[in-house]
Amino acid sequence: MADTTVKIDSSTRDRFAAIAAARGQSVRAYLAELAIEEENQLRLGRATAAFRAAVTRPGVAEAFDEDFGGLAPLTQRAA
């Protein structure tokens, strides 16, 4: 893997170094982990949006409710 240089201000560099040290990691390892975590958050956000769109389709919440014992997701149940 080729190395690269990213220019950031010294305050940000110091913050990354402090966080990495507190976690027992190098800055390189911390930033690699942070990138993976951020990618996962983006994917989770897209999946959440797709799930919310799906459960608004007619009959989906009722089918879920029937299958999972009254635990309809993200919808208001009729009283």
C-alpha positions in Angstrom: 0.0 0.0 0.0 1.4 3.4 -0.9 1.6 6.1 1.6 0.2 9.6 1.1 0.3 12.9 2.9 -2.8 14.8 3.9 -2.4 18.4 5.1 -4.4 19.3 8.2 -3.8 22.0 10.7 -1.7 21.1 13.8 -4.7 21.4 16.2 -6.6 18.7 14.2 -3.5 16.5 14.0 -3.0 16.8 17.8 -6.7 15.9 18.3 -6.3 12.8 16.1 -3.1 11.8 18.0 -4.7 12.2 21.4 -7.8 10.1 20.4 -5.6 7.4 18.8 -3.3 7.3 21.9 -6.3 7.0 24.2 -7.5 4.0 22.2 -4.0 2.5 22.2 -3.6 3.0 18.4 -1.4 4.7 16.0 -2.9 7.7 14.1 -2.7 5.6 10.9 -4.7 2.8 12.5 -7.2 5.1 14.1 -7.8 6.9 10.8 -8.2 3.6 8.9 -10.7 2.5 11.5 -12.5 5.8 11.4 -12.9 5.6 7.6 -14.5 2.1 7.9 -16.8 3.3 10.7 -17.9 6.3 8.6 -18.5 4.1 5.5 -20.6 1.8 7.7 -22.6 4.8 9.0 -23.3 5.9 5.4 -24.5 2.4 4.4 -26.6 2.2 7.6 -28.2 5.5 6.7 -29.1 4.3 3.2 -30.5 1.1 4.6 -32.6 2.9 7.2 -34.1 5.1 4.5 -34.9 2.1 2.4 -36.5 0.3 5.4 -38.6 3.4 6.3 -39.7 3.7 2.7 -40.6 0.0 2.6 -42.7 0.0 5.8 -44.9 2.9 4.5 -46.2 0.7 1.6 -49.8 -0.4 2.1 -50.0 -3.7 4.0 -46.3 -4.0 5.0 -46.7 -2.7 8.5 -49.7 -4.9 9.1 -47.9 -8.0 7.7 -44.9 -7.2 10.0 -47.3 -6.8 12.9 -48.9 -10.1 12.2 -45.6 -11.9 11.8 -43.9 -10.4 14.8 -46.6 -10.2 17.4 -47.7 -6.6 17.5 -44.4 -4.9 17.0 -45.1 -2.8 13.9 -42.1 -0.7 13.0 -42.1 3.1 12.6 -45.8 3.5 12.1 -48.6 4.7 14.1 -51.2 2.0 14.8 -54.8 2.6 14.5 -56.4 2.9 17.9 
